[in-house]
Amino acid sequence: MALVSIGPHLVKNGSKGLESPDLEHTGYSIEASSDEFALTARLYRLIYTWQRDKIQFSDFCVRVDEIPFKLLPTARIKEHSSMGKFVSLELVLGSLCINHEVWRSLTSFLREFRDHLPINHCYYPRIPNGSQMVGPALAKLGFEVIKFHSYGRKLAVQFGWVFPQDRPNADAELNLHAGTIEYKPKPDRALGLGQWQFPRETSVAYLFSDMLESMDQANLLSDLGAGAALDSFKWTRVSTLSASEAKQARLDFVKQHPELHHNHQALAEELKSAELYSDAAEVYAIKKQVPRLIRLATAK
C-alpha cells in the first residue's frame, strides 16, 4: 500500500477542444504523488450523442496507459477507436483510495473539481428538505436524502452528497449518489436496522457508502427523515403483521376457501389480492407454497 501524501488534485494542462467527436479535452490533468508512484493523467470528457449538453461526473475519464498503479479488478475499461483504452475518473479515485493510504479527503478533491469543471446533470436530483432528513453529523458533511423507494416489504433510502458550493442554494439540484440503505419496516411502524446496499467499487458512491456505513446508524435519519421514510412505504396488510401472524392469516384464508383447493393458480392469486403476500411477490412463487398451506390448513 502506497502512501499518497500529495493530491489528488487538478492541474491545468493547456489542452482544449475535441480530441474526437465523442471525446473532449477538459484542459486539466489529475495529479497525485506517493512514496511508490507519481500520477499525471490527462482528464477527458466522454460526449454522448443523445445528451451532448448533459454533463455528469461519470462522463469524465483518463487513459489507462497514464495510470501508474494497479486498477481495481472490477474496472470497466472502454476501448476508444482512436485513443486507446480509457477508464472513468471514478474508477481511478476508487483504485487510489481503496488500495492506498490517501491523505487528502475525497470530498476535498470533489470540491476542487466542482470549482474548475462543469457538471450540470445527475440521475436523482435533490428533493425538498432532503438536508433536514438526515442527522446533524451527516448534514454537516453535505449528505442528504434524495429518494425513497418502497418495494415489497422493503424500503430503500437513497443518499446524495451535495457539493459545498451548491448547498446554500435550495434550487441547486446537483449531487453525487452516495449510497442506499435498505430497511424492512416493522408492523409497529419502526424502521429497525438497515442493510447497506454497496454499489460497485468503480463508483464514488462506493467510497461514500463505506464512509456512511461506519457512522452510527441510529443517527443517519432525523425524525423528519424517519417519518418521511415510513410515510413513503406502501403499507399493505401483510406488512402490518408479524411473521407468525402472517402465517396464521394465510392458513385461515386457505381454510375459508375450500372451493379453491383444486385450483392452485387461483388460490395463489387470491392470497396475493388479499394482501397476505407483498406486492413484489410473484404469483408463481406463491403457487409453490399453496400445497403446503392446504395440508396445514386442513390437517386435523
N, C-alpha and C positions, 0 to 999 in steps of 0.2 A: 504494500500500500504506500503510495507516494504522498508526501506532504505538500499540498498546494498552498503556498504562502502568498502568492501574488495572483490576483484575479479569481475567477474570470472577469474580464472587463472588455469594453468595446474600444476600438481604436480606429480612427479614420484611415482609409487606405487609398482614397482618391479615385477608386473605380466607380464608373457611373454607366447608366443606360442598360439596354438589353444585351445579354450575352447570347440569347436565342429568343424566339418568340414566346417561350414559356419560362424563361429564366432571366431574372433581373438582378443586377448588382445593387447592393444596398449602400455601398460606399463605406462599409465598416468591416472590420475583422474582429473575431473573438480571440482574446489572448489570455494565457494563464501560464504560470511558471511554478515548477515544483523541484524537489531535490532529485528527480529522475527524468523529467522531460520539460520541454517548453512548447507550448501550443500557440500557433498563429495560423488561424484558418479564416479564409475569406467567407463572408456571410452573404448568402443569396436569398432571393425570394422566389418560390415557385408561383407561377401565374396560371390559374385555371380558367380556361376559355369561358366557362359557364358562369363565372363570378369574378371577372377581372378586377372589379372595383372593390371587392370584399377582401380585406387583408386580415388574416388571423395569425396568431402566434405559431400555429403548427405549420404555416407556409414557409417558415424560414429554415434554411438548410446550409450545410457545408459539404465540401468534397471529402470523401473518405480518405484520400491519399494525403490530406493535410492534417490528419489527426494522429498524434504521436503515441497514443495509448490504446489499450485494448477496449473495444466496444462490448457492450453487454451482449450475451448470446441471443437475446430477444430482438436484436437490431433488425430493422427493416431497411434494407439497402435498395435505393432506387437507381436504376441504370438510366442515365440520360444519354440520348442518342449521340450528342456531340461533345459532352463534357465529362463523361465517365460516371463514376459512382458517387451518389450523394446519400447523406442521412440527415434527419431532422436535427435542428438545434436542440430540441427537447431531448433527443437521444444522447447527444453529446453531453448535455448538462447532467442527465441521469447517469451515464457511464462515469462521468467525473465525480459526482457526489456520492455514488453508491460504492465505487471501487477505491476511492481515495479520500484522504482527510483534507477537506477544503475549508480554509479559514474564513473566506468571505461567504456570507449567507446568500442563499438562493434569492431571497426577497430583495436584498441589496442590489444584486445583478439585475433583477427584473425591473426594479425602479429605474436604473440607469437605461435599460433597454427602452422603457416607455418614454424617457426623455428624448431619445435620439431617433427612434424608428417608429413608423406609423403602424398602428393596429386599429381597425375600426369594426371588427366583427367577431362575435362568439356565438356558439350554438344556443346557449341558455343565458339570456340577459338577466341582469339584476331585477329583483322584484321589490315592490314597496315594502318598507320596514324590514328588509332582509337583514340589515346590520343589527336591528334590535331583537332579532330572533335567536341570536347566539349569545353565549355568556360573555361577560365583560372582557375576559382574557382573550377570547377569540376575536372579538370586535376590535380590540386594540391592535391586533396583528393584521387586521384587514380582511378577516374571513366573514362571510355572510351566508345565509340560507338563500339559495337561488331556485330551488324546486322541491316539491313534494310529489311523490308518485305512489299511489296505492294499487296493489295488485294481489288478488287472493287474500291471504291472511297476513300479508307483509306490507310494510310501509317503508319506502326509501326516502331519506332526506339527503339532498344533494347540496354540497357547499361550493362556494366560489371564493377566490381570492381577488380582491379589488386593488388595483394599483393605487399607491398613496396619492398620486396626482389627481385621481378621479373620485376619491372618497368624499370630498366636500360637496360635490355636485350630485344631487339626488337623481338628476336626469341622465347621468352618465351610466350607460347600461353595460359597459365593457367589464369583463372579469375573466379569470382563468379557472377552469374546472379544478377543484381542489379535493374532490373525493366524495364518496357516498357511504352512508351508514344505513344499515337495514335493520328495522325493528319488526317485532311481531307483537302488536298491541294486545294487551291482556283484557279479559272480559270486564275488569274493573276500571277500564279506560286509563291504564298506566302503560307507558311505553316499554318499560322493562329495559334489559340490557340490549344494546345493539351490536351488530356484527359489521365490521368494516369490509366493504367490497373493493379490494385493491385492483386498480387498473394495471395495464401492462407497465413494466419498468421503463418503457420507452417514452413515457409521458411525464411532464412536470406534475401532473395530478398524482402520480405515484409518490413523488417526493413530498408533496403536501399531505397525502393520506398518511404517510409514515409519520409526519410531524403531528397530525391531528390524533392518530391512534395513541400516541404517547401521552396525551393530555387526559385529565380527569373527565371521564365520560359523563359524570353527573352534572358537569358544568358546560357541556357542549351547547345545549339549548337553554335559552332563557325561559321564563314562564310563558311569555308571549309565543316563543317558538314552539314549545312543547304543546301548547294549546292549539296553535295553528296546525301542527302536525296531526294531532288527533282529530281535529275538525276535518282535515283533508282525507282521512282514512274512510274507506267505504265500509261502514258498519252493517254487516248482514247478521242474520240470526245466528249462524254458526260462530261468528267472531265474538258474540256475547256469551258463549258457553265455554265451560272448561272442557278438557278432553273427555273426561268421564261423562259429563252431561251431554256432549255432542254424540257420543257413542250410544247412550241410552235413548236419545231423541231419534236417532236413526232406526234403532231396533223397534221403538214404539211405532214409528211411521210404517215400517215394513209389516209389523203385526196387524196394523189397522187397514192394510190394503192387500188382503189375500188374493184379490182378483188380478193383481199384477205379478204374482209369484211365478207365473209361467211365461212372463214376458220381461226378461231381464233388462232389455233396452228401455222399455217404457218405465220400469221401476227406477232405473238409474236416472232417467230424465226427470221424473217426478221428485226424486230425492234432491236433485240439484235445484229444481224450481222452488222447492220448499226451503231453500237456503240452508240445507243441512250439510252442504259442502261449499267450499269457497267458490266464487265466481270464476276463479282461474282453473278450477278442477275440470278436467276433460271427462265427458260422459263415458268414453270408452274405459277410462281408468276406474270410474265409479262402478261400471258394469262388472268389472273383475271382482269387486268386493261383494256384489249382490248375493251370490250363492252362499257365502259365509254368513251374511246378515240374515238371510232367510232361515238357515239352520239354527242360528242362535235365537232368532225371534220366535221360532215355532217349537223349540225344544221344551219338553215337559219337565 
